[in-house]
Amino acid sequence: MASERRTLYDPVDPFDSGWLDVGNGHQIHYEQCGNPDGKPAVFLHGGPGGGFEAKHRGYFDPRAYRIVLLDQRGAGKSRPFAGLEHNTTWDLVADLERLREHCGVESWLVFGGSWGSTLALAYAQTHPGRVTELVLRGIFLGTRREVAWLYDPDGAARFYPDRYQGFLAPIPVAERGDLLEAYRKRLFGPASEERTACAVAWSLWEGGACRLVPDLEELEMFSDPDLAVALARIECHYFVHDCFLEDGQLLRDMGKVARTPGVIVQGRYDMVCPPAAAWDLHQAWPAGELIWVPDGGHSASEPGITDALVQATDGFRE
């Protein structure tokens, strides 16, 4: 019954926070909370460019877990804001290793949703000995096909034609044949009203497709200019560079983590990251239990998805 579903743990205050210098002018913001002697876990936010929120601490039992959260390069409170130089998937993987060493953690559970699932897999395949378990949600494998689904007119736009018009609106008709390039030209330029308007249109398109039933408070968050600029600039930067991955690389290399236990939580009606990616990942990773959420979309805040994620981290507490 929906009424029996698990909800987030009450967020606790951090016992440590700060900025870690990771080189090339970047400083990543991080915090630690929960039990300093508990099982280490790291939370990887989505986007890329989304940043973490205090509520994200609540996916873990604070009595059992030592919870590490970070804003990836350019996101949240990390510096420089929305910075694109020296900002690649492999820079983020290296940042995670620096942060793990900085925190004095031998190995940890890695939790990531949407883009966070992409980064979690890239990190785990690079440093398999440092990952005790994987908890992944809303699977995105960083392929061209997945990016095209969200931004081209023959993908999610077929389900949200009205909202897609808002995504098209800032781009002249003559440039709509290559929307990523058209947005790139506008988002990568200096701060301006046009850049902000494009960023908000980009962010609202994604945010409006996240839930089965839109949440006005969540949509207001996606329209915040600061969040929108970081999200849109960094996402566009990653997507025009194929997420700095060979197409299909993460599935190809799942043998590197074949025995790593984990859970895949996937909304059956996810319009941002279609469920086929979760199925493909499960086929390549039998140790990853696949949990379908029958009334879920993409947002981790939807009740069924929250329930499955909290149950997954509870299951790995020992």
C-alpha positions as CSV (number, residue, x, y, z in Angstrom):
1,M,0.0,0.0,0.0
2,A,1.2,3.5,-0.8
3,S,0.5,4.6,2.8
4,E,3.1,2.1,4.0
5,R,5.8,3.4,1.8
6,R,9.1,4.5,3.4
7,T,9.9,8.2,3.4
8,L,13.2,10.0,3.8
9,Y,15.0,10.1,7.1
10,D,14.9,13.5,8.8
11,P,18.1,15.3,7.6
12,V,20.8,15.8,10.2
13,D,23.3,18.6,10.4
14,P,26.7,18.0,8.9
15,F,29.6,17.3,11.3
16,D,32.1,18.4,8.6
17,S,31.9,20.6,5.5
18,G,34.1,22.7,3.3
19,W,35.8,23.0,-0.1
20,L,38.4,20.7,-1.5
21,D,40.9,22.0,-4.1
22,V,40.9,19.5,-6.9
23,G,43.2,21.5,-9.3
24,N,42.8,23.6,-12.4
25,G,41.0,26.3,-10.5
26,H,38.2,24.1,-9.2
27,Q,37.1,23.7,-5.6
28,I,34.4,21.2,-4.9
29,H,32.0,21.8,-2.0
30,Y,31.3,18.8,0.2
31,E,29.8,17.8,3.6
32,Q,29.7,14.8,5.9
33,C,26.9,13.9,8.2
34,G,25.4,11.0,10.1
35,N,27.5,8.7,12.1
36,P,31.3,9.4,11.8
37,D,31.9,5.8,12.6
38,G,29.2,4.4,10.4
39,K,29.2,2.7,6.9
40,P,30.6,5.3,4.4
41,A,28.3,6.3,1.5
42,V,28.6,9.0,-1.1
43,F,25.7,10.7,-2.8
44,L,26.1,11.7,-6.4
45,H,23.6,14.3,-7.7
46,G,22.1,14.5,-11.1
47,G,22.3,16.9,-14.0
48,P,25.3,17.2,-14.5
49,G,25.1,20.5,-12.8
50,G,22.2,19.9,-10.4
51,G,24.0,20.1,-7.0
52,F,22.8,18.5,-3.8
53,E,20.2,19.6,-1.3
54,A,19.8,19.0,2.5
55,K,17.0,16.6,1.9
56,H,19.4,14.2,0.0
57,R,20.9,13.3,3.3
58,G,17.6,11.6,4.1
59,Y,18.2,8.6,1.8
60,F,20.4,7.1,4.4
61,D,19.8,6.1,8.0
62,P,22.0,8.7,9.9
63,R,22.6,6.3,12.8
64,A,24.1,3.7,10.5
65,Y,25.8,5.7,7.7
66,R,28.6,8.2,7.4
67,I,27.1,10.2,4.6
68,V,29.2,12.2,2.2
69,L,27.6,14.6,-0.3
70,L,29.3,16.8,-2.8
71,D,28.6,19.4,-5.5
72,Q,30.3,18.3,-8.7
73,R,32.5,20.7,-10.6
74,G,30.6,23.9,-11.5
75,A,27.4,22.9,-9.6
76,G,25.9,24.0,-6.3
77,K,28.4,25.8,-4.1
78,S,31.4,24.5,-6.0
79,R,33.8,27.0,-7.5
80,P,33.9,28.4,-10.2
81,F,30.1,28.6,-10.6
82,A,29.0,26.9,-13.8
83,G,32.6,26.5,-14.9
84,L,33.1,24.4,-18.0
85,E,36.9,24.2,-18.4
86,H,38.5,21.1,-17.0
87,N,35.0,19.7,-16.4
88,T,34.7,16.2,-17.8
89,T,33.4,12.9,-16.6
90,W,36.9,11.8,-15.8
91,D,37.7,15.0,-13.9
92,L,34.6,14.1,-11.7
93,V,35.8,10.5,-11.3
94,A,39.2,11.8,-10.1
95,D,37.5,14.3,-7.8
96,L,35.6,11.4,-6.1
97,E,38.9,9.7,-5.4
98,R,40.4,12.8,-4.0
99,L,37.4,13.3,-1.8
100,R,37.5,9.7,-0.6
101,E,41.1,10.1,0.4
102,H,40.5,13.5,2.0
103,C,37.7,11.9,4.2
104,G,39.9,9.0,5.1
105,V,37.5,6.5,3.7
106,E,38.7,3.1,2.5
107,S,35.7,2.2,0.4
108,W,32.1,3.3,0.2
109,L,28.6,2.7,-1.1
110,V,28.0,4.8,-4.1
111,F,24.5,6.2,-4.6
112,G,23.5,8.1,-7.8
113,G,20.4,9.0,-9.8
114,S,20.0,10.1,-13.4
115,W,23.4,11.6,-14.3
116,G,24.5,10.5,-10.9
117,S,24.0,6.9,-12.1
118,T,26.3,7.6,-15.0
119,L,29.0,9.0,-12.8
120,A,28.6,6.2,-10.3
121,L,29.2,3.6,-13.0
122,A,32.1,5.4,-14.5
123,Y,33.7,5.7,-11.0
124,A,33.0,2.1,-10.1
125,Q,34.5,0.8,-13.3
126,T,37.6,2.9,-12.8
127,H,38.0,2.1,-9.1
128,P,36.1,-1.1,-8.5
129,G,37.9,-1.9,-5.2
130,R,36.6,1.3,-3.7
131,V,32.9,0.5,-4.2
132,T,31.1,-1.7,-1.7
133,E,27.7,-1.4,-3.3
134,L,25.9,0.6,-5.9
135,V,22.4,2.1,-5.5
136,L,21.3,3.6,-8.8
137,R,18.1,5.4,-9.9
138,G,16.7,6.6,-13.2
139,I,19.4,5.1,-15.3
140,F,21.3,7.2,-17.8
141,L,24.1,5.5,-19.6
142,G,25.4,8.6,-21.4
143,T,24.6,7.4,-24.9
144,R,23.7,9.6,-27.9
145,R,20.4,7.8,-28.2
146,E,19.4,8.8,-24.7
147,V,20.4,12.4,-25.2
148,A,18.4,12.5,-28.5
149,W,15.4,11.1,-26.7
150,L,15.2,14.1,-24.4
151,Y,16.0,16.9,-26.8
152,D,15.0,15.9,-30.4
153,P,11.4,16.3,-31.5
154,D,10.8,12.5,-31.9
155,G,11.5,11.6,-28.3
156,A,9.9,12.9,-25.1
157,A,8.5,15.8,-27.1
158,R,5.9,13.4,-28.5
159,F,4.5,13.0,-25.0
160,Y,4.9,16.7,-23.9
161,P,4.3,18.7,-27.2
162,D,3.0,21.7,-25.3
163,R,6.0,21.9,-22.9
164,Y,8.4,21.2,-25.8
165,Q,7.3,24.5,-27.4
166,G,8.8,26.3,-24.4
167,F,12.1,24.5,-25.1
168,L,12.0,25.5,-28.7
169,A,10.9,29.1,-28.1
170,P,14.3,30.8,-27.5
171,I,15.8,29.2,-30.7
172,P,15.0,30.7,-34.2
173,V,13.3,28.3,-36.5
174,A,16.3,28.3,-38.9
175,E,18.5,26.8,-36.1
176,R,16.2,24.1,-34.8
177,G,17.8,21.4,-36.9
178,D,20.5,21.1,-34.3
179,L,19.1,22.2,-31.0
180,L,22.1,21.2,-28.9
181,E,24.4,23.4,-31.1
182,A,21.9,26.3,-31.0
183,Y,21.7,26.1,-27.3
184,R,25.5,25.7,-27.0
185,K,26.1,29.0,-28.8
186,R,23.8,30.8,-26.4
187,L,24.6,29.1,-23.1
188,F,28.4,29.1,-23.5
189,G,28.6,32.9,-24.0
190,P,29.0,35.6,-21.4
191,A,26.2,36.3,-18.9
192,S,23.2,38.0,-20.6
193,E,19.4,38.1,-20.6
194,E,19.4,35.7,-23.6
195,R,21.7,33.2,-21.8
196,T,19.5,33.2,-18.7
197,A,16.3,32.9,-20.7
198,C,17.8,29.9,-22.6
199,A,19.0,28.3,-19.4
200,V,15.5,28.6,-17.8
201,A,13.8,27.1,-20.9
202,W,16.3,24.2,-20.9
203,S,15.9,23.6,-17.2
204,L,12.1,23.8,-17.3
205,W,11.8,21.4,-20.2
206,E,13.7,18.7,-18.2
207,G,12.0,19.6,-14.9
208,G,8.5,19.4,-16.5
209,A,9.1,15.9,-17.7
210,C,10.4,14.5,-14.4
211,R,7.2,13.5,-12.7
212,L,4.0,11.7,-13.7
213,V,2.1,14.6,-12.0
214,P,4.0,17.9,-12.1
215,D,4.9,19.4,-8.7
216,L,4.7,23.2,-8.8
217,E,7.3,23.7,-6.0
218,E,9.8,21.5,-8.0
219,L,9.1,23.4,-11.2
220,E,9.7,26.7,-9.4
221,M,13.1,25.3,-8.4
222,F,13.9,24.5,-12.0
223,S,13.0,28.0,-13.0
224,D,15.5,29.5,-10.5
225,P,18.1,31.4,-12.7
226,D,21.1,30.3,-10.7
227,L,20.2,26.6,-10.8
228,A,19.1,26.8,-14.4
229,V,22.3,28.4,-15.6
230,A,24.5,25.8,-13.9
231,L,22.3,22.9,-15.0
232,A,21.8,24.0,-18.6
233,R,25.4,25.1,-19.2
234,I,27.0,22.0,-17.8
235,E,24.5,19.6,-19.2
236,C,24.8,21.1,-22.7
237,H,28.6,21.0,-22.3
238,Y,28.5,17.3,-21.5
239,F,26.0,16.3,-24.1
240,V,27.7,18.0,-27.0
241,H,30.8,16.0,-26.0
242,D,28.9,12.7,-25.7
243,C,29.4,12.8,-21.9
244,F,33.1,12.2,-22.6
245,L,32.4,8.5,-23.1
246,E,32.6,6.2,-26.0
247,D,29.1,5.4,-27.1
248,G,28.0,2.3,-25.1
249,Q,31.1,2.3,-23.0
250,L,29.4,1.9,-19.6
251,L,27.5,-1.2,-20.7
252,R,30.6,-2.7,-22.4
253,D,32.7,-2.4,-19.3
254,M,30.2,-3.8,-16.7
255,G,32.4,-6.8,-16.4
256,K,34.7,-4.7,-14.2
257,V,32.0,-4.6,-11.5
258,A,30.1,-7.8,-12.3
259,R,30.2,-9.0,-8.7
260,T,29.6,-5.6,-7.1
261,P,26.2,-5.9,-5.4
262,G,23.6,-3.2,-6.0
263,V,20.1,-2.1,-6.7
264,I,18.6,-0.4,-9.7
265,V,15.4,1.6,-9.0
266,Q,13.5,2.6,-12.2
267,G,10.2,4.4,-12.7
268,R,8.2,2.5,-15.2
269,Y,7.1,5.8,-16.8
270,D,10.4,7.7,-16.7
271,M,10.2,10.2,-19.6
272,V,13.7,11.7,-19.0
273,C,15.7,8.5,-18.8
274,P,13.6,5.8,-20.6
275,P,13.4,2.4,-18.8
276,A,15.2,0.5,-21.5
277,A,18.5,1.7,-20.2
278,A,17.7,0.2,-16.7
279,W,16.8,-3.1,-18.4
280,D,20.0,-3.1,-20.5
281,L,22.1,-2.4,-17.4
282,H,20.4,-5.2,-15.5
283,Q,21.1,-7.7,-18.3
284,A,24.8,-6.7,-18.2
285,W,24.9,-6.7,-14.4
286,P,23.1,-9.7,-12.9
287,A,24.3,-8.7,-9.4
288,G,22.2,-5.5,-9.7
289,E,18.7,-6.2,-8.5
290,L,16.2,-4.3,-10.7
291,I,13.2,-2.7,-8.9
292,W,10.4,-1.4,-11.1
293,V,8.3,1.4,-9.6
294,P,5.0,1.0,-11.4
295,D,3.7,4.5,-10.6
296,G,7.0,6.3,-11.0
297,G,8.5,8.7,-13.4
298,H,12.0,10.2,-13.2
299,S,12.0,12.2,-9.9
300,A,13.6,10.6,-6.9
301,S,10.9,12.5,-4.8
302,E,8.0,10.5,-6.2
303,P,6.7,8.3,-3.3
304,G,7.4,4.9,-4.9
305,I,10.9,5.8,-5.9
306,T,11.8,7.3,-2.5
307,D,10.5,4.2,-0.8
308,A,12.6,1.8,-3.0
309,L,15.7,3.9,-2.5
310,V,15.4,4.1,1.3
311,Q,14.7,0.3,1.4
312,A,17.8,-0.3,-0.7
313,T,20.1,1.7,1.6
314,D,18.5,0.2,4.6
315,G,19.3,-3.2,3.1
316,F,23.0,-2.4,2.9
317,R,23.4,-0.9,6.3
318,E,25.2,-3.8,7.9
